[in-house]
Amino acid sequence: MKDHHHKPLSRRDFLGKSTLGLGAISLASLVNPMNLYGSTLGRMRGPHFAPRAKRVIFLNMIGAPSQLDLFDYKPVLTKMHGVELPDSVMGGRVTATVAAQATKPIVRPLYNFSQRGESGMWMSDLLPHMAQIADELCMINSMYTESVQHEPAQMFTHTGSEIPGRPTMGSWISYGLGSENENLPTYIALMTKGNEGGSTRLLSSGFLPAEHQGVQFRSGKDAVLFLNNPPGVTGETRREQLDYLQKLQQKNYNEWEDPAIKAKMSQYEMAFRMQTSVPEVMNTDGEPEHIYELYGEDSKKPGTFASNCLLARRLAERGVRFVQLYHGNWDHHSNLPKAIPKRCKEVDQASAALIMDLKQRGLLEDTLVIWGGEFGRTSFSQGQLTKDNFGRDHHPDAYTMLMAGAGVKKGLTYGATDDFGYHITENKVHVHDLNATILHLLGLDHERLNYKYQGRRFRLTDVHGDVVKDILS
Amino acid sequence: MEWDLFLGRFHPLLVHLPIGFFILGYIFELLLKFGYRSIISSRKIIILTYTVGLLAGIAAALSGWLLSFSDDYPLSALDDHKLLGILTLVVMLILIFYQIKVPAARDTLKLLGSTIVVILIAATGHLGGNLTHGPDYLVEYGPGILRGSQMGLLENSEVNPDSVLIFQDILKPVLQDKCVACHNSEQSRGGLKLESYRDLFKDAEHGKPVVAGNPEKSELFRRISLPAEDDLAMPPRGNSIGYTNIQILKHWIAEGADSLAIFKSDAISGELIALLIRDYGLDYSPRPYYEKVKADSLSEGILKELRNGGFRANYLGENNFLLDVEYGGDSIGEREIQLLNQVSKNITFLKLSGCKLSDEMLEGLSPIPHLTRADLSKNPLTGHSAAYLMEQLHLEAVNLNDTEIDAEALGKLLSESGIARVYIRNTKVSEDEISSLSQNYADKEIIAGFTFEKVPEAKSVFEQSQEE
């Protein structure tokens, strides 16, 4: 039975219905020639204004590392070690676990701090390699966020909403800027084996077209699941199969003229190209020995954070817009003294190496690196403070994020907290502000990067966010 | 003690009495006219109120006359106010006599006379208000049509900051608003005129208003920056010319007080940048070259040709038609160079990496006037390529990793170009040469390989205290 609702447009229909539209298009192109340029299905037409950065690598420390033991130096905590945190300091909201706590003894920073580089940025001995590149970093000590729980706070960092369903930052950026490499996805995520953190929900493109979704690359042979041909199917057969499919799809498209069909076709083709591009980028055998040395001995073991950092550089080299590295197990409610040195050892050298490797290749000119978690940790111990053990609870009111690279001031320590690292006293930076700034660095106006869905235009920064101009170089 | 000024300053207080009394009387008269005889039954009360108003008016006029000697007010406007005030009193006097002497006159005629007086009072009061508060005070926040101001350059939101002349567009309107009323050709208080640019450099009683290059010796700057309570502070009444304008004037004088001076990002302080953004909406924050320069858009045909020729080419922004161009192939030739030459005026970022680019081919490339970043890594380029790079006036960063560049050519490039960052990993430049070049060109970044220093394992404070 012929479906009369979807009959192809006749010449008369087309002329009748579209002349006004054509007129509008030509008028729009007279007003702004960019409107007609580079338009691809389901995405915007490139940056709004000159970008400082073309791509982002987000080293995401899932679980929230303790800013007080790594970055935000508070000597008062050392002086008052073991003393009950005065109620007058706390104020504001407390988590249920904190409220249930009988005592809140202050805990000193676990390791010695000193000032690093020419900039004199404070950093603890826990991150000796990051400390060596302090002059490349911009440290924001005045971050704050909404949620006190991991999942919502992670979701908030990535989507500007605590509730799942919105597109994540990588998807927004993919939507806004498109791809620089047709053979790889625009948004790729890597997870540390053994320290998994984050979830596939953080890769979601929400209501944006699915091509902007993050793709997780796994360590080892089969980086992208189900990408390789099944046994018995050769590359040739696959090509032939795709060609036939193309013809069918084209026929379908001729009848329906649904752009989603074209999108599907281009995704099939992308997957086919990825069969060669993914193994190429994931194979680090060709990297010279001194590069492995730079990233540390772990970098030879697939699935480690160091190995993922090396891969992140390779992906950035190939123009992938947004690379996300997840490293979990930073949630040190107890046993922090034993656990945090391990985490730091896993990430310290490789994080710094990634930044310096990008720099020596000239890639830091237009790559932005971000380092941090979803919130901070408390200045008092959760659970008992003993001679050699303690923990720290979630603390969303003040934490630290690091940035490095394109368009960000080097060696800058921005914002400040009170003597207890509890509240921000100077230059507050909300997650929305940070996200607005990241988009700004990519040449995107966070108020104009929006997508209409269910009658409303949505943004990464919801209806908030101010670009933190002070940290821009 | 100066009796005249002491009493004179009661003028702004006293003026409200005649206004109040007369208008009260006017209300009585209206009530009478429209038949509210239960409230106003006799014309006597009206005449009494008018007479008290007249007496108060005479007191106000006398105090005003004393105040007029203070020479704080522009003479022409003062005269208007004075004359209108006297006229009001005279008409008031006639009206009262008329009402007393001709009781039989028609009510309407009497009311007409009173209405004229009310209008005169309002006009006099308005002129007086203009004298103390300034002519723009009343309608300053009103709709534009009331203000009658013409659209200034700075009210246009699309203004290009580099087109703003400090004197003409900012300082002159301020002088006009705050100073010229007393310092003009008719009335040059202190022997000072501030009507034109030239006037700023003419000797006045207390010295030259502006000494180019020296704000501290400039009398104009000194007087406007004195504390308000100082007798010499200018303007003598009303608000000061404002902190931002004082800072702008200071900056302008310090920079030479040129009539065509503009703000230059590298010459103005961070504070002044912030003030200009806040009060004038002018952003002089240092911006990269590629955001300041304007390029025309290219035809779609040329862009298409470029893209079909193996290049990735994107405009920097919606209204920024500079190009970010990257060659995707692994071997570049004559044809590709020609394609690039077609768009050379638009290129600002250029990446020709790993494409067998030789010195000769680079020579074949036309100068690229707005080139700021060039990535020429992984090419058989030698020291000869430095000559081309030196010609690119705005080149800021150049990537020569994995090329055959040598120390001599690099030294020349660094000394004779404005390049700020150069990448020279895996080249003929040795480590010793890099360190000596880095010393010679301390303001430039020479980026080669990177290795970490070895660090001992850190100990936590708990471990440290256990050891002790």
Interface residues (C-beta under 8 A of the other chain):
Chain A: N32 P33 M34 L36 Y37 G38 R45 G46 P47 H48 F49 A50 P51 R108 P109 L110 Y111 N112 D125 L126 P128 H129 Q132 E180 H290 E293 L294 P337 P341 Q349 A352 A353 M356 D357 K359 Q360 R361 G362 E365 K387 D388 G443 K469
Chain B: S285 P288 Y290 E291 S297 E300 L303 R312 N314 Y315 L316 G317 E318 N319 N320 L322 R373 D375 S377 A397 N399 N401 R421 Y423 R425 I447 A448 G449 F450 T451 F452 E453 V455 A458 K459 S460 V461 F462 Q466
